[in-house]
Amino acid sequence: MKKLENKNIIVTAAGQGIGRATAIAYSKEGANVIATDINEKTLKSLNEEFSNIKVSTLDSTDNDAIKDFCSKIDKIDVLFNAVGYVHHGTIIECEEKDWNFSFDINVKSMYFMIKAILPKMIKQNKGNIINISSIVSSLRGLPNRFAYGATKAAIVGLTKSIAADFIKNNIRCNAIAPGTVHTPSWEDRVAAAPDPEKAKKDFIARQPMGRLATAEEIAALAVYLASDESDFITGVVHPIDGGMSI
Ligand SMILES: NC(=O)c1ccc[n+]([C@@H]2O[C@H](COP(=O)([O-])OP(=O)(O)OC[C@H]3O[C@@H](n4cnc5c(N)ncnc54)[C@H](O)[C@@H]3O)[C@@H](O)[C@H]2O)c1
């Protein structure tokens, strides 16, 4: 028996990285997955490789588009919110536009998606929401992650609030807090550093295990949280960080 047989699941930011790995893992466990992303090209390649994963181009910051997308969803079991962006810098380098952009992509996107899909979950008297936060949040502060850390801490608050408000509606809401994960955007961050080799070593050194996580390792936790095996877990932030938070 597969762990997510016949569950209807929406995954945001599924074009690459953790979202993509999670969409694939969910599909392999028997779920009916709708993968969304702003990037039509990466979604198309996901669908070409895994034809049973449905794809839909969606800008997670466009509330009207989200409402329209969610209005067409019939039954929903799990919403997996992966969309996120890293602003590099301290408060000194963070202009108002950077702060706003970070909050729009990382937090408002989740507010929009959850607000649009929650009424269906309430009506079903069942639902499950999983949000991607980060170790860099209310769990840990790290250099040059001012706006990013603030947004990821906001996701922790948002997650716990929804878990508390809708527990009697049989709706669970949890967050995943990864350490550093080997994804395309991490490679971009390394390439953009003044000394990419040093940046790579520094990123790896942050994890006492001496390596990065793979997106598939994060996806494995996402499968557990989406499955009925984790039915007693809600309002929890789950670190998965190679010891970074010890
Ligand atoms: N990679 C890491 O080290 C790491 C660590 C902790 C947390 N996270 C979090 O995990 C999540 C995924 O990160 P990743 O590194 O796996 O992916 P990534 O950064 O490589 O990819 C992000 C995806 O989001 C999509 N996207 C960007 N803006 C969008 C928008 N407005 N609407 C819809 N989609 C949009 C992009 O097209 C892309 O496919 C993020 O929330 C990130 O903050 C990542």
Ligand as a Chemical Component Dictionary entry (heavy atoms), coordinates in Angstrom:
data_LIG
# 
_chem_comp.id                   LIG 
_chem_comp.type                 NON-POLYMER 
_chem_comp.pdbx_formal_charge   0 
_chem_comp.three_letter_code    LIG 
# 
loop_
_chem_comp_atom.comp_id 
_chem_comp_atom.atom_id 
_chem_comp_atom.alt_atom_id 
_chem_comp_atom.type_symbol 
_chem_comp_atom.charge 
_chem_comp_atom.model_Cartn_x 
_chem_comp_atom.model_Cartn_y 
_chem_comp_atom.model_Cartn_z 
_chem_comp_atom.pdbx_ordinal 
LIG N1  N1  N 0  17.779 25.399 -0.712  1  
LIG C1  C1  C 0  17.974 25.590 0.579   2  
LIG O1  O1  O 0  19.094 25.522 1.096   3  
LIG C2  C2  C 0  16.794 25.888 1.473   4  
LIG C3  C3  C 0  16.976 25.822 2.868   5  
LIG C4  C4  C 0  15.893 26.104 3.700   6  
LIG C5  C5  C 0  14.678 26.440 3.155   7  
LIG N2  N2  N 1  14.557 26.494 1.793   8  
LIG C6  C6  C 0  13.257 26.879 1.277   9  
LIG O2  O2  O 0  12.743 25.835 0.472   10 
LIG C7  C7  C 0  11.896 26.381 -0.532  11 
LIG C8  C8  C 0  12.342 25.882 -1.895  12 
LIG O3  O3  O 0  13.688 26.278 -2.107  13 
LIG P1  P1  P 0  14.586 25.514 -3.173  14 
LIG O4  O4  O 0  15.999 25.960 -2.935  15 
LIG O5  O5  O -1 14.260 24.080 -3.166  16 
LIG O6  O6  O 0  14.020 26.037 -4.556  17 
LIG P2  P2  P 0  14.622 27.042 -5.613  18 
LIG O7  O7  O 0  14.889 28.355 -4.951  19 
LIG O8  O8  O 0  15.745 26.408 -6.356  20 
LIG O9  O9  O 0  13.364 27.184 -6.576  21 
LIG C9  C9  C 0  12.330 28.057 -6.246  22 
LIG C10 C10 C 0  11.166 27.789 -7.187  23 
LIG O10 O10 O 0  10.187 28.770 -6.883  24 
LIG C11 C11 C 0  9.651  29.258 -8.097  25 
LIG N3  N3  N 0  9.109  30.594 -7.906  26 
LIG C12 C12 C 0  9.784  31.739 -7.690  27 
LIG N4  N4  N 0  8.929  32.767 -7.602  28 
LIG C13 C13 C 0  7.686  32.255 -7.756  29 
LIG C14 C14 C 0  6.377  32.812 -7.743  30 
LIG N5  N5  N 0  6.185  34.132 -7.587  31 
LIG N6  N6  N 0  5.323  31.988 -7.922  32 
LIG C15 C15 C 0  5.498  30.663 -8.094  33 
LIG N7  N7  N 0  6.725  30.078 -8.111  34 
LIG C16 C16 C 0  7.803  30.870 -7.944  35 
LIG C17 C17 C 0  10.841 29.258 -9.061  36 
LIG O11 O11 O 0  10.428 29.295 -10.407 37 
LIG C18 C18 C 0  11.524 27.944 -8.654  38 
LIG O12 O12 O 0  11.022 26.850 -9.379  39 
LIG C19 C19 C 0  11.985 27.897 -0.381  40 
LIG O13 O13 O 0  10.899 28.342 0.376   41 
LIG C20 C20 C 0  13.277 28.089 0.366   42 
LIG O14 O14 O 0  13.318 29.291 1.095   43 
LIG C21 C21 C 0  15.567 26.220 0.944   44 
# 
loop_
_chem_comp_bond.comp_id 
_chem_comp_bond.atom_id_1 
_chem_comp_bond.atom_id_2 
_chem_comp_bond.value_order 
_chem_comp_bond.pdbx_ordinal 
LIG N1  C1  SING 1  
LIG C1  O1  DOUB 2  
LIG C1  C2  SING 3  
LIG C2  C3  SING 4  
LIG C2  C21 DOUB 5  
LIG C3  C4  DOUB 6  
LIG C4  C5  SING 7  
LIG C5  N2  DOUB 8  
LIG N2  C6  SING 9  
LIG N2  C21 SING 10 
LIG C6  O2  SING 11 
LIG C6  C20 SING 12 
LIG O2  C7  SING 13 
LIG C7  C8  SING 14 
LIG C7  C19 SING 15 
LIG C8  O3  SING 16 
LIG O3  P1  SING 17 
LIG P1  O4  DOUB 18 
LIG P1  O5  SING 19 
LIG P1  O6  SING 20 
LIG O6  P2  SING 21 
LIG P2  O7  DOUB 22 
LIG P2  O8  SING 23 
LIG P2  O9  SING 24 
LIG O9  C9  SING 25 
LIG C9  C10 SING 26 
LIG C10 O10 SING 27 
LIG C10 C18 SING 28 
LIG O10 C11 SING 29 
LIG C11 N3  SING 30 
LIG C11 C17 SING 31 
LIG N3  C12 SING 32 
LIG N3  C16 SING 33 
LIG C12 N4  DOUB 34 
LIG N4  C13 SING 35 
LIG C13 C14 SING 36 
LIG C13 C16 DOUB 37 
LIG C14 N5  SING 38 
LIG C14 N6  DOUB 39 
LIG N6  C15 SING 40 
LIG C15 N7  DOUB 41 
LIG N7  C16 SING 42 
LIG C17 O11 SING 43 
LIG C17 C18 SING 44 
LIG C18 O12 SING 45 
LIG C19 O13 SING 46 
LIG C19 C20 SING 47 
LIG C20 O14 SING 48 
# 
